[in-house]
Amino acid sequence: MSKLISVLKEEIHSDISEDHYIIDKILPFVLNSSIDELFSQANDCIDDENFSESLIFYDLILKQDSKNIHALIDKGTTLQNLGRIKSAIRSYDKALDISPNNIDALINKGSAFHLDKKYSDAISCYDRALKIDKKCPMALAYKGLSLAELGQLKEAITYFKNALSIDKHYDLAQLSKDTAQDLLKSLQGK
């Protein structure tokens, strides 16, 4: 893919972006590829940490199937990895417009809000996910993380414990619980 990009860069005129060139000129040939192959290529880019290139493949998938939930969520995650939080949230919102009860989209949207330090918005997303599946360990643990950021350590610990009661090997919940308990002890000792 990087060879294709470098060839395209030489051919692209200043009045058209690389992405538009790919979508307008290369897309008709690529559309013959299956969506599974495009996902595979996107995953290869992710594995190589070529996040920007993977976005091209997600856009190609969405050009074929604008309601592909997995592509919207994966695109959101990739945008999030690139630090493009608002764009990531828009991608998750598109997925949620199609599938309002999609737990992955809700949790990922919550994590994007968390990264943007919008902890209350993050908690709202986790609460929506927990209304759908009250035993979702990831939603419980992530809600605990946001509560901890808001200084609500006792409540956060409860959520970490709940996540661990469902999945006793959930490292994030265990480490977060231990950290929150240590912090709470140190605050109580003062």
Backbone as CSV, one residue per row, in Angstrom:
resi,resn,N_x,N_y,N_z,CA_x,CA_y,CA_z,C_x,C_y,C_z
1,MET,0.823,-1.195,0.000,0.000,0.000,0.000,0.860,1.249,0.000
2,SER,1.974,1.216,0.722,2.819,2.412,0.780,3.420,2.729,-0.589
3,LYS,3.691,1.696,-1.390,4.186,1.950,-2.748,3.119,2.636,-3.579
4,LEU,1.876,2.185,-3.430,0.760,2.801,-4.142,0.623,4.261,-3.740
5,ILE,0.724,4.535,-2.447,0.611,5.910,-1.950,1.714,6.779,-2.540
6,SER,2.958,6.265,-2.579,4.051,7.083,-3.097,3.874,7.364,-4.583
7,VAL,3.379,6.388,-5.345,3.102,6.609,-6.760,1.997,7.649,-6.908
8,LEU,0.982,7.540,-6.079,-0.133,8.485,-6.148,0.319,9.896,-5.819
9,LYS,1.218,10.014,-4.855,1.692,11.342,-4.469,2.336,12.052,-5.645
10,GLU,3.021,11.303,-6.486,3.656,11.910,-7.660,2.616,12.352,-8.680
11,GLU,1.502,11.620,-8.765,0.489,11.905,-9.764,-0.542,12.931,-9.321
12,ILE,-0.670,13.124,-8.024,-1.705,14.006,-7.505,-1.363,15.455,-7.818
13,HIS,-2.345,16.137,-8.330,-2.181,17.569,-8.581,-2.528,18.308,-7.309
14,SER,-2.077,19.526,-7.188,-2.282,20.283,-5.954,-3.748,20.572,-5.683
15,ASP,-4.607,20.472,-6.695,-6.018,20.797,-6.486,-6.854,19.605,-6.028
16,ILE,-6.242,18.444,-5.859,-6.991,17.260,-5.405,-6.178,16.566,-4.312
17,SER,-6.856,16.180,-3.247,-6.151,15.534,-2.145,-5.863,14.075,-2.477
18,GLU,-4.920,13.523,-1.734,-4.550,12.124,-1.915,-5.757,11.211,-1.687
19,ASP,-6.510,11.486,-0.621,-7.676,10.652,-0.314,-8.710,10.716,-1.430
20,HIS,-8.969,11.916,-1.933,-9.958,12.043,-3.012,-9.484,11.355,-4.282
21,TYR,-8.197,11.443,-4.561,-7.652,10.764,-5.735,-7.877,9.258,-5.617
22,ILE,-7.572,8.743,-4.445,-7.742,7.305,-4.239,-9.200,6.914,-4.397
23,ILE,-10.080,7.672,-3.759,-11.507,7.326,-3.809,-12.066,7.496,-5.215
24,ASP,-11.667,8.570,-5.903,-12.227,8.837,-7.230,-11.595,8.006,-8.342
25,LYS,-10.293,7.776,-8.260,-9.581,7.114,-9.357,-9.321,5.633,-9.113
26,ILE,-9.022,5.277,-7.876,-8.659,3.897,-7.573,-9.864,3.078,-7.131
27,LEU,-10.831,3.743,-6.531,-11.995,3.051,-5.978,-12.679,2.107,-6.958
28,PRO,-12.938,2.501,-8.197,-13.629,1.563,-9.092,-12.931,0.211,-9.225
29,PHE,-11.600,0.217,-9.154,-10.863,-1.050,-9.249,-10.917,-1.818,-7.936
30,VAL,-10.861,-1.088,-6.860,-10.841,-1.719,-5.550,-12.211,-2.273,-5.181
31,LEU,-13.265,-1.677,-5.700,-14.609,-2.133,-5.360,-14.829,-3.597,-5.727
32,ASN,-14.017,-4.095,-6.632,-14.118,-5.500,-6.974,-13.613,-6.388,-5.838
33,SER,-12.810,-5.820,-4.954,-12.347,-6.566,-3.786,-13.507,-6.743,-2.825
34,SER,-13.501,-7.822,-2.108,-14.553,-8.036,-1.126,-14.301,-7.165,0.094
35,ILE,-15.347,-6.921,0.845,-15.230,-6.147,2.076,-14.293,-6.857,3.046
36,ASP,-14.337,-8.176,3.077,-13.429,-8.923,3.957,-11.970,-8.640,3.620
37,GLU,-11.659,-8.550,2.348,-10.287,-8.261,1.934,-9.900,-6.847,2.349
38,LEU,-10.829,-5.905,2.242,-10.545,-4.533,2.655,-10.304,-4.463,4.168
39,PHE,-11.103,-5.218,4.934,-10.872,-5.279,6.385,-9.490,-5.872,6.671
40,SER,-9.135,-6.898,5.932,-7.831,-7.528,6.113,-6.709,-6.525,5.844
41,GLN,-6.851,-5.746,4.794,-5.837,-4.737,4.471,-5.799,-3.650,5.553
42,ALA,-6.963,-3.251,6.039,-7.009,-2.256,7.115,-6.318,-2.802,8.363
43,ASN,-6.588,-4.070,8.680,-5.967,-4.689,9.857,-4.454,-4.791,9.703
44,ASP,-3.999,-5.080,8.492,-2.552,-5.114,8.249,-1.933,-3.741,8.520
45,CYS,-2.619,-2.702,8.083,-2.127,-1.337,8.342,-2.094,-1.061,9.844
46,ILE,-3.134,-1.478,10.547,-3.191,-1.274,12.002,-2.041,-2.020,12.670
47,ASP,-1.823,-3.268,12.250,-0.730,-4.058,12.820,0.621,-3.370,12.624
48,ASP,0.780,-2.682,11.502,2.019,-1.959,11.204,1.996,-0.527,11.740
49,GLU,0.943,-0.200,12.488,0.739,1.132,13.059,0.661,2.216,11.992
50,ASN,0.167,1.852,10.821,-0.102,2.808,9.748,-1.576,3.201,9.816
51,PHE,-1.912,3.919,10.886,-3.308,4.232,11.159,-3.935,5.075,10.057
52,SER,-3.202,6.041,9.537,-3.750,6.899,8.485,-4.101,6.091,7.238
53,GLU,-3.247,5.148,6.889,-3.530,4.310,5.722,-4.734,3.410,5.961
54,SER,-4.916,2.939,7.184,-6.063,2.071,7.455,-7.374,2.825,7.256
55,LEU,-7.355,4.132,7.507,-8.570,4.932,7.302,-9.034,4.879,5.848
56,ILE,-8.085,4.789,4.921,-8.438,4.690,3.498,-9.283,3.442,3.265
57,PHE,-8.887,2.327,3.866,-9.626,1.081,3.669,-11.001,1.130,4.325
58,TYR,-11.082,1.758,5.513,-12.401,1.890,6.143,-13.314,2.758,5.291
59,ASP,-12.756,3.811,4.703,-13.566,4.657,3.823,-14.018,3.891,2.578
60,LEU,-13.167,3.030,2.054,-13.546,2.215,0.902,-14.670,1.241,1.269
61,ILE,-14.574,0.664,2.447,-15.637,-0.236,2.917,-16.938,0.542,3.040
62,LEU,-16.859,1.715,3.636,-18.061,2.521,3.855,-18.612,3.075,2.550
63,LYS,-17.775,3.217,1.548,-18.245,3.626,0.212,-19.117,2.513,-0.372
64,GLN,-18.743,1.267,-0.101,-19.532,0.125,-0.573,-20.755,-0.110,0.299
65,ASP,-20.577,0.049,1.606,-21.642,-0.251,2.559,-21.612,0.804,3.657
66,SER,-22.347,1.869,3.459,-22.307,3.012,4.378,-22.839,2.674,5.763
67,LYS,-23.484,1.529,5.909,-24.047,1.141,7.205,-23.283,-0.014,7.846
68,ASN,-22.038,-0.185,7.451,-21.226,-1.252,8.007,-20.759,-0.838,9.407
69,ILE,-21.419,-1.401,10.405,-21.169,-1.042,11.798,-19.704,-1.277,12.181
70,HIS,-19.168,-2.415,11.776,-17.785,-2.742,12.148,-16.802,-1.732,11.563
71,ALA,-17.028,-1.309,10.333,-16.140,-0.322,9.720,-16.248,1.024,10.430
72,LEU,-17.462,1.412,10.799,-17.647,2.678,11.508,-16.957,2.659,12.870
73,ILE,-17.109,1.547,13.584,-16.475,1.445,14.906,-14.956,1.373,14.769
74,ASP,-14.471,0.549,13.841,-13.021,0.443,13.646,-12.426,1.771,13.175
75,LYS,-13.159,2.473,12.327,-12.689,3.792,11.883,-12.620,4.736,13.088
76,GLY,-13.642,4.694,13.935,-13.644,5.524,15.135,-12.465,5.215,16.036
77,THR,-12.193,3.934,16.230,-11.063,3.526,17.064,-9.744,4.017,16.470
78,THR,-9.626,3.921,15.167,-8.404,4.376,14.495,-8.251,5.890,14.632
79,LEU,-9.340,6.614,14.435,-9.300,8.067,14.611,-8.905,8.418,16.048
80,GLN,-9.427,7.652,16.978,-9.093,7.857,18.389,-7.595,7.637,18.617
81,ASN,-7.052,6.591,18.008,-5.613,6.313,18.122,-4.774,7.446,17.537
82,LEU,-5.328,8.141,16.552,-4.627,9.262,15.931,-4.838,10.570,16.704
83,GLY,-5.618,10.496,17.792,-5.879,11.687,18.592,-6.978,12.566,18.038
84,ARG,-7.706,12.054,17.072,-8.796,12.818,16.450,-10.111,12.424,17.140
85,ILE,-10.250,12.882,18.371,-11.330,12.442,19.253,-12.707,12.840,18.723
86,LYS,-12.870,14.080,18.293,-14.184,14.529,17.806,-14.611,13.739,16.578
87,SER,-13.672,13.466,15.684,-13.990,12.657,14.501,-14.343,11.230,14.902
88,ALA,-13.647,10.712,15.896,-13.939,9.367,16.393,-15.359,9.312,16.939
89,ILE,-15.732,10.304,17.729,-17.078,10.335,18.306,-18.127,10.408,17.200
90,ARG,-17.857,11.185,16.154,-18.808,11.251,15.022,-18.969,9.876,14.362
91,SER,-17.873,9.145,14.252,-17.948,7.807,13.653,-18.760,6.864,14.540
92,TYR,-18.549,6.933,15.851,-19.341,6.111,16.773,-20.813,6.512,16.721
93,ASP,-21.070,7.820,16.606,-22.460,8.288,16.513,-23.145,7.741,15.265
94,LYS,-22.423,7.683,14.148,-22.993,7.110,12.922,-23.354,5.643,13.146
95,ALA,-22.468,4.924,13.834,-22.755,3.515,14.138,-23.984,3.413,15.042
96,LEU,-24.089,4.311,16.014,-25.218,4.278,16.954,-26.518,4.730,16.297
97,ASP,-26.431,5.566,15.273,-27.637,5.926,14.514,-28.222,4.699,13.826
98,ILE,-27.339,3.816,13.387,-27.763,2.594,12.693,-28.168,1.524,13.694
99,SER,-27.398,1.409,14.762,-27.618,0.366,15.764,-27.501,0.986,17.167
100,PRO,-28.594,1.591,17.667,-28.538,2.334,18.929,-28.103,1.509,20.143
101,ASN,-28.241,0.203,20.082,-27.896,-0.651,21.216,-26.573,-1.383,21.025
102,ASN,-25.717,-0.854,20.174,-24.434,-1.497,19.928,-23.486,-1.177,21.089
103,ILE,-23.208,-2.171,21.890,-22.402,-1.989,23.097,-20.981,-1.548,22.761
104,ASP,-20.389,-2.112,21.705,-19.026,-1.717,21.337,-18.957,-0.235,20.989
105,ALA,-19.929,0.238,20.229,-19.945,1.660,19.858,-20.131,2.535,21.093
106,LEU,-20.995,2.108,22.011,-21.224,2.883,23.229,-19.968,2.947,24.100
107,ILE,-19.322,1.805,24.290,-18.118,1.775,25.120,-16.994,2.581,24.466
108,ASN,-16.829,2.424,23.159,-15.774,3.179,22.476,-16.053,4.677,22.504
109,LYS,-17.309,5.055,22.344,-17.660,6.477,22.427,-17.353,6.989,23.838
110,GLY,-17.685,6.186,24.836,-17.367,6.560,26.212,-15.878,6.723,26.424
111,SER,-15.087,5.818,25.864,-13.633,5.928,26.044,-13.087,7.161,25.330
112,ALA,-13.704,7.536,24.217,-13.281,8.768,23.525,-13.590,9.987,24.394
113,PHE,-14.781,10.006,24.979,-15.114,11.103,25.893,-14.132,11.128,27.074
114,HIS,-13.808,9.945,27.581,-12.866,9.857,28.706,-11.522,10.481,28.325
115,LEU,-11.013,10.130,27.157,-9.742,10.696,26.695,-9.816,12.213,26.561
116,ASP,-11.011,12.700,26.242,-11.234,14.145,26.085,-11.568,14.808,27.428
117,LYS,-11.440,14.020,28.512,-11.696,14.483,29.892,-13.148,14.911,30.106
118,LYS,-14.038,14.329,29.341,-15.473,14.569,29.508,-16.055,13.337,30.208
119,TYR,-15.722,13.218,31.491,-16.009,12.006,32.247,-17.506,11.769,32.438
120,SER,-18.278,12.802,32.622,-19.729,12.633,32.782,-20.354,12.102,31.500
121,ASP,-19.893,12.612,30.346,-20.389,12.102,29.066,-19.980,10.640,28.880
122,ALA,-18.768,10.322,29.301,-18.300,8.938,29.218,-19.188,8.031,30.062
123,ILE,-19.478,8.464,31.286,-20.319,7.672,32.189,-21.699,7.457,31.585
124,SER,-22.244,8.464,30.909,-23.548,8.313,30.246,-23.510,7.198,29.203
125,CYS,-22.423,7.131,28.460,-22.281,6.062,27.453,-22.211,4.696,28.130
126,TYR,-21.432,4.605,29.209,-21.303,3.328,29.915,-22.633,2.929,30.549
127,ASP,-23.376,3.908,31.060,-24.693,3.610,31.629,-25.640,3.062,30.570
128,ARG,-25.590,3.645,29.376,-26.427,3.125,28.278,-26.044,1.683,27.950
129,ALA,-24.737,1.414,27.923,-24.271,0.050,27.643,-24.735,-0.904,28.741
130,LEU,-24.695,-0.443,29.992,-25.092,-1.299,31.116,-26.603,-1.518,31.173
131,LYS,-27.372,-0.626,30.589,-28.816,-0.873,30.482,-29.089,-2.019,29.513
132,ILE,-28.221,-2.157,28.530,-28.359,-3.224,27.531,-27.820,-4.535,28.085
133,ASP,-26.671,-4.458,28.750,-26.041,-5.642,29.334,-25.450,-5.258,30.682
134,LYS,-26.195,-5.506,31.738,-25.759,-5.084,33.076,-24.532,-5.836,33.571
135,LYS,-24.143,-6.892,32.861,-22.976,-7.677,33.257,-21.833,-7.537,32.250
136,CYS,-21.726,-6.378,31.655,-20.630,-6.119,30.714,-19.418,-5.638,31.509
137,PRO,-18.404,-6.496,31.681,-17.272,-6.118,32.525,-16.528,-4.878,32.025
138,MET,-16.435,-4.715,30.719,-15.716,-3.566,30.193,-16.450,-2.265,30.531
139,ALA,-17.760,-2.251,30.368,-18.539,-1.053,30.700,-18.431,-0.742,32.188
140,LEU,-18.456,-1.779,33.015,-18.320,-1.570,34.460,-16.954,-0.991,34.818
141,ALA,-15.898,-1.588,34.259,-14.545,-1.128,34.570,-14.298,0.282,34.039
142,TYR,-14.739,0.541,32.823,-14.530,1.872,32.239,-15.319,2.931,33.005
143,LYS,-16.525,2.571,33.453,-17.283,3.520,34.272,-16.509,3.791,35.562
144,GLY,-15.923,2.759,36.138,-15.101,2.936,37.326,-13.937,3.887,37.080
145,LEU,-13.302,3.781,35.921,-12.195,4.679,35.595,-12.654,6.139,35.543
146,SER,-13.811,6.359,34.920,-14.318,7.734,34.826,-14.735,8.259,36.193
147,LEU,-15.336,7.392,37.002,-15.706,7.805,38.363,-14.460,8.166,39.173
148,ALA,-13.411,7.386,39.010,-12.162,7.668,39.721,-11.595,9.019,39.294
149,GLU,-11.682,9.322,38.010,-11.195,10.621,37.529,-11.988,11.772,38.145
150,LEU,-13.243,11.507,38.463,-14.084,12.523,39.097,-13.894,12.561,40.616
151,GLY,-12.988,11.705,41.124,-12.705,11.680,42.557,-13.643,10.813,43.366
152,GLN,-14.482,10.050,42.724,-15.442,9.180,43.400,-14.841,7.781,43.539
153,LEU,-13.807,7.690,44.372,-13.013,6.464,44.468,-13.801,5.285,45.026
154,LYS,-14.606,5.490,46.063,-15.361,4.367,46.647,-16.318,3.772,45.626
155,GLU,-17.019,4.635,44.907,-17.945,4.153,43.885,-17.175,3.467,42.746
156,ALA,-16.030,4.029,42.373,-15.209,3.431,41.324,-14.777,2.020,41.710
157,ILE,-14.347,1.857,42.964,-13.913,0.541,43.447,-15.054,-0.465,43.342
158,THR,-16.266,-0.029,43.660,-17.435,-0.913,43.537,-17.593,-1.394,42.095
159,TYR,-17.418,-0.493,41.124,-17.539,-0.889,39.719,-16.415,-1.827,39.298
160,PHE,-15.199,-1.578,39.785,-14.093,-2.491,39.469,-14.371,-3.879,40.042
161,LYS,-14.874,-3.918,41.277,-15.201,-5.209,41.908,-16.306,-5.926,41.136
162,ASN,-17.306,-5.179,40.684,-18.390,-5.785,39.905,-17.850,-6.380,38.606
163,ALA,-16.952,-5.665,37.961,-16.348,-6.179,36.724,-15.571,-7.460,37.016
164,LEU,-14.839,-7.474,38.130,-14.053,-8.660,38.496,-14.937,-9.836,38.906
165,SER,-16.122,-9.548,39.441,-17.019,-10.651,39.808,-17.542,-11.368,38.557
166,ILE,-17.529,-10.674,37.440,-17.963,-11.268,36.169,-16.783,-11.909,35.441
167,ASP,-15.637,-11.240,35.482,-14.428,-11.727,34.809,-13.248,-11.545,35.767
168,LYS,-12.946,-12.599,36.508,-11.912,-12.501,37.550,-10.505,-12.316,36.979
169,HIS,-10.345,-12.466,35.673,-9.035,-12.303,35.033,-8.921,-10.982,34.279
170,TYR,-9.832,-10.061,34.535,-9.833,-8.780,33.833,-8.779,-7.876,34.472
171,ASP,-7.598,-7.844,33.847,-6.445,-7.137,34.404,-6.700,-5.646,34.624
172,LEU,-7.361,-4.998,33.673,-7.625,-3.566,33.822,-8.434,-3.296,35.083
173,ALA,-9.451,-4.098,35.317,-10.288,-3.911,36.509,-9.482,-4.179,37.781
174,GLN,-8.657,-5.217,37.762,-7.860,-5.556,38.943,-6.843,-4.465,39.267
175,LEU,-6.106,-4.033,38.267,-5.098,-2.985,38.474,-5.755,-1.674,38.905
176,SER,-6.871,-1.357,38.295,-7.576,-0.114,38.632,-8.126,-0.166,40.049
177,LYS,-8.668,-1.314,40.428,-9.193,-1.481,41.793,-8.064,-1.322,42.810
178,ASP,-6.944,-1.996,42.556,-5.801,-1.914,43.481,-5.285,-0.477,43.593
179,THR,-5.181,0.192,42.466,-4.699,1.578,42.462,-5.668,2.490,43.213
180,ALA,-6.960,2.330,42.940,-7.970,3.169,43.606,-7.979,2.904,45.114
181,GLN,-7.841,1.647,45.511,-7.814,1.332,46.944,-6.584,1.951,47.616
182,ASP,-5.432,1.861,46.965,-4.209,2.458,47.519,-4.353,3.970,47.640
183,LEU,-4.914,4.579,46.616,-5.120,6.023,46.649,-6.091,6.422,47.735
184,LEU,-7.160,5.657,47.871,-8.155,5.945,48.909,-7.524,5.821,50.307
185,LYS,-6.720,4.779,50.518,-6.034,4.608,51.798,-5.107,5.777,52.093
186,SER,-4.382,6.210,51.089,-3.451,7.323,51.305,-4.204,8.616,51.606
187,LEU,-5.360,8.804,50.987,-6.155,9.998,51.259,-6.778,9.938,52.654
188,GLN,-7.183,8.741,53.085,-7.777,8.587,54.412,-6.725,8.712,55.501
189,GLY,-5.479,8.406,55.163,-4.393,8.476,56.141,-3.943,9.905,56.428
190,LYS,-4.381,10.825,55.604,-3.950,12.234,55.787,-4.788,12.949,56.777
